[in-house]
Amino acid sequence: MRALAKFILRGRIQAIAVAALGLITLLPVSSAVVGLVSLAKGVKEGILVFLWISLLPLLTQQMGADNPLLVAVTIASLGIMVLAAAIHGLLASWQWSLAAILVFATLCVMAFSLLMGSYVDALVTALQAMLLEIAQQQDVEISMTLSAPLVLGVLATVLFFGSVMGLILARWWQALLYNPGGFQKEFHSFSLDAKLAVLLILITVFVLSLPTDYLLWVYLVVFPLLLAGIALAHHAVKQLNLGDQWLAFLYVALIMIGKPVTLILVGLGLADSIFDLRSKLAEYKKP
């Protein structure tokens, strides 16, 4: 991965080539390439790479892509990465970078709803038809009815998580090149400001009061708290000199058990933001 990061930063053509390959093969590296260039070479260079890469989905659209909305989502994800990298480079704060990505994803989805409403409706119809076709092939009954708010929530989820993963990968690449081990320290120290954490909980309560079509937004809003809880777990394992098997158990439980473990981690992230659990862990550090 270090060799790939060096190749990307060797020049604009190399960065564009890797990002274009990611778009063509559907590998999740295009946003990370834009993020890495923006972090390492500055926002101006990141914007130039973003503009060049955006030509590929635009050309695809001109050649007859089914729905321009999907092209807009692809370009928006790359643009969000430039903005997120700029904020991260300026503030060096993961909490505000995540908050910014959440805001940018929300604004993009609102723009899609206002400016591309007919394409949103067309996507809803196409996805509903796809579900019915799958149901007929599998001889099962599907009672779920898709709606514009639900599909917009899916698009917001794609934008948000794609951008977060892209920024994480970009920052990891940057640390491999210029500060080996630095990304681990960043992640272990990640926590949320108490006011931001409480605000996220209040927004979560509000979203839960909305119709179920908006349920996906809950996962977006609580994700920073979930990530803070996971970061606390990593910090605790290292602070208490525990083995990596504990982290393996955590991720297996997160995948296999799901919601209960997620709620525990979200609670830990919230508690850490308010009570600074990391400082209390120092008292129990093993020799």
C-alpha positions in Angstrom: 0.0 0.0 0.0 2.9 2.3 0.7 4.2 1.7 -2.9 0.7 2.6 -4.3 0.6 5.8 -2.3 4.0 6.8 -3.6 2.9 6.1 -7.1 -0.2 8.2 -6.7 1.8 11.2 -5.5 4.4 10.8 -8.2 2.4 13.0 -10.5 -1.1 14.1 -11.5 -1.3 11.6 -14.4 -0.5 8.7 -12.0 -3.2 9.9 -9.5 -5.8 10.3 -12.3 -4.9 6.8 -13.7 -5.4 5.1 -10.3 -8.6 6.9 -9.6 -10.0 6.2 -13.0 -9.1 2.5 -12.6 -11.0 2.6 -9.3 -14.1 4.0 -11.0 -13.9 1.5 -13.9 -13.4 -1.5 -11.6 -15.7 -0.2 -8.8 -12.8 -0.5 -6.3 -13.2 2.0 -3.4 -10.0 3.9 -4.1 -11.0 6.9 -6.3 -12.1 9.1 -3.3 -9.1 8.1 -1.4 -6.8 9.2 -4.3 -8.5 12.6 -4.3 -8.1 12.8 -0.5 -4.5 11.8 -0.5 -3.6 14.3 -3.2 -5.5 17.0 -1.3 -3.8 16.2 2.0 -0.3 15.8 0.7 -0.2 18.4 -2.2 -2.8 20.9 -1.2 -6.5 21.5 -2.0 -5.7 23.2 -5.3 -4.0 20.1 -6.7 -6.8 18.0 -5.2 -9.4 20.1 -7.1 -7.5 19.6 -10.4 -7.4 15.8 -9.9 -11.1 15.8 -8.9 -12.0 17.8 -12.1 -10.0 15.4 -14.4 -11.5 12.3 -12.7 -15.0 13.7 -13.0 -14.7 13.7 -16.7 -14.9 9.9 -16.8 -18.5 9.6 -15.3 -19.5 12.6 -17.4 -18.3 10.8 -20.5 -20.1 7.7 -19.4 -23.3 9.7 -19.1 -22.9 11.1 -22.6 -22.5 7.6 -23.9 -25.9 6.6 -22.5 -25.9 5.9 -18.8 -29.4 5.0 -17.5 -29.8 7.6 -14.8 -27.8 10.9 -14.5 -28.5 10.8 -10.8 -25.9 8.0 -10.3 -23.3 10.1 -12.2 -24.1 13.0 -9.9 -23.6 10.8 -6.9 -20.2 9.7 -8.1 -19.0 13.2 -8.8 -20.4 14.4 -5.5 -18.5 11.7 -3.6 -15.3 12.9 -5.2 -16.1 16.6 -4.5 -16.9 15.8 -0.8 -13.5 14.2 -0.5 -11.8 17.5 -1.5 -13.8 19.5 1.0 -13.3 16.9 3.8 -9.5 16.7 3.2 -9.3 20.5 3.2 -11.1 20.6 6.6 -9.0 17.8 8.0 -5.8 19.4 6.8 -6.8 22.7 8.3 -8.2 21.5 11.7 -6.4 18.1 12.1 -9.6 16.9 13.8 -11.4 13.7 13.0 -14.6 14.7 14.8 -15.0 17.9 12.7 -14.0 16.1 9.5 -16.8 13.5 10.1 -19.3 16.2 11.0 -18.4 18.1 7.8 -18.8 14.9 5.7 -22.2 14.3 7.3 -23.3 17.9 6.5 -21.9 17.8 2.9 -23.7 14.4 2.3 -26.9 15.9 3.6 -26.6 19.0 1.4 -25.9 16.9 -1.7 -28.9 14.7 -1.1 -31.1 17.8 -0.6 -29.8 19.2 -3.9 -30.6 15.9 -5.6 -34.1 16.0 -4.3 -34.7 19.6 -5.4 -32.9 19.6 -8.7 -33.2 16.0 -9.9 -36.5 15.0 -8.5 -37.7 13.2 -11.6 -34.5 11.1 -11.7 -35.0 10.2 -8.1 -38.5 9.0 -8.9 -37.1 7.1 -11.9 -34.5 5.4 -9.6 -37.2 4.5 -7.1 -39.3 2.9 -9.9 -36.3 1.0 -11.3 -35.2 -0.3 -7.9 -38.8 -1.4 -7.0 -39.0 -3.3 -10.3 -35.7 -4.9 -9.6 -36.9 -6.1 -6.2 -40.1 -7.5 -7.7 -38.1 -9.4 -10.3 -35.8 -10.9 -7.7 -38.8 -11.9 -5.6 -40.4 -13.6 -8.6 -37.1 -15.5 -9.4 -36.7 -16.6 -5.8 -40.4 -17.3 -5.4 -40.7 -15.1 -2.3 -43.0 -12.3 -1.3 -41.6 -8.8 -0.7 -43.8 -6.4 1.1 -41.3 -3.5 1.2 -42.3 -0.5 -0.9 -39.6 1.9 -1.8 -40.0 5.6 -1.6 -38.1 8.8 -2.5 -37.0 9.5 1.1 -35.8 5.9 1.5 -33.8 6.0 -1.7 -32.4 9.4 -0.8 -31.3 7.9 2.5 -29.5 5.1 0.7 -27.7 7.7 -1.5 -26.8 9.7 1.6 -25.4 6.5 3.2 -23.3 5.8 0.1 -21.9 9.3 0.1 -21.3 9.4 3.8 -19.7 6.1 4.4 -17.8 6.2 1.1 -16.3 9.5 2.0 -15.4 8.5 5.5 -13.7 5.3 4.3 -12.0 7.3 1.6 -10.6 9.9 4.1 -9.5 7.1 6.4 -7.6 5.4 3.6 -6.1 8.6 2.4 -4.9 9.6 5.8 -3.5 6.1 6.4 -1.6 6.3 3.1 -0.3 9.8 4.1 0.9 8.5 7.5 2.6 5.5 5.8 4.6 7.9 3.7 5.4 10.7 6.1 4.7 9.5 9.6 4.6 5.7 10.1 2.5 4.8 13.1 0.9 8.2 13.2 -2.5 7.0 11.9 -2.8 4.5 14.8 -2.1 7.2 17.3 -4.7 9.5 15.7 -7.3 6.7 15.7 -6.7 5.6 19.3 -7.1 9.2 20.5 -10.2 9.9 18.5 -13.1 11.1 20.7 -15.9 13.6 20.3 -16.4 16.9 22.0 -19.2 16.6 24.6 -21.4 19.2 22.9 -21.1 17.6 19.5 -21.9 14.1 21.0 -25.0 15.4 22.8 -26.1 17.2 19.6 -25.8 13.9 17.6 -27.9 12.1 20.2 -30.6 14.8 20.0 -30.6 14.6 16.2 -30.9 10.8 16.5 -33.9 11.2 18.7 -35.5 13.6 16.2 -34.9 11.2 13.3 -36.4 8.3 15.2 -39.6 10.3 15.5 -39.8 10.5 11.7 -41.4 7.9 9.5 -39.5 4.7 9.0 -38.4 5.8 5.5 -35.9 8.0 7.3 -34.4 5.3 9.5 -31.2 5.1 7.5 -30.3 8.6 8.7 -30.0 7.2 12.2 -27.0 5.1 11.3 -25.3 8.2 9.7 -25.8 10.4 12.7 -24.6 7.9 15.3 -21.7 6.6 13.3 -19.2 9.2 14.8 -20.2 7.9 18.2 -19.8 4.3 17.1 -16.4 5.1 15.7 -15.4 6.9 18.9 -16.5 3.7 20.9 -14.4 1.5 18.6 -11.4 3.9 19.0 -11.8 3.7 22.8 -11.7 -0.1 22.6 -8.5 0.0 20.6 -7.0 2.5 23.0 -8.0 0.3 26.0 -6.5 -2.8 24.5 -3.2 -1.1 24.0 -3.3 0.8 27.3 -4.0 -2.3 29.3 -1.5 -4.4 27.3 -4.2 -6.9 26.2 -3.8 -9.1 23.2 -5.2 -8.3 19.7 -7.6 -11.3 20.1 -9.8 -8.9 22.2 -10.2 -6.7 19.1 -10.9 -9.7 17.0 -13.7 -10.7 19.4 -15.1 -7.2 19.3 -15.3 -7.2 15.5 -16.7 -10.7 15.3 -19.4 -9.7 17.9 -20.1 -6.5 16.0 -20.7 -8.5 12.8 -22.5 -11.5 14.3 -24.6 -9.9 17.1 -25.0 -6.5 15.5 -27.3 -4.1 17.2 -26.6 -4.8 20.9 -22.9 -4.5 20.4 -23.4 -1.3 18.3 -25.5 0.3 21.0 -22.8 -0.6 23.6 -20.1 1.0 21.5 -22.2 4.1 20.8 -22.8 4.4 24.6 -19.1 4.1 25.2 -18.3 6.7 22.7 -20.9 9.0 24.3 -19.6 8.3 27.8 -16.0 8.9 26.8 -16.9 12.3 25.3 -18.6 13.4 28.5 -16.5 11.7 31.2 -13.1 11.2 29.4 -12.8 7.5 30.1 -9.3 7.4 28.6 -7.9 9.4 31.5 -9.5 6.9 33.9 -8.0 4.0 32.0 -4.5 5.3 32.7 -5.0 4.6 36.4 -5.5 0.8 35.7 -2.6 0.5 33.2 -0.7 -2.8 33.7 3.1 -2.6 34.2 
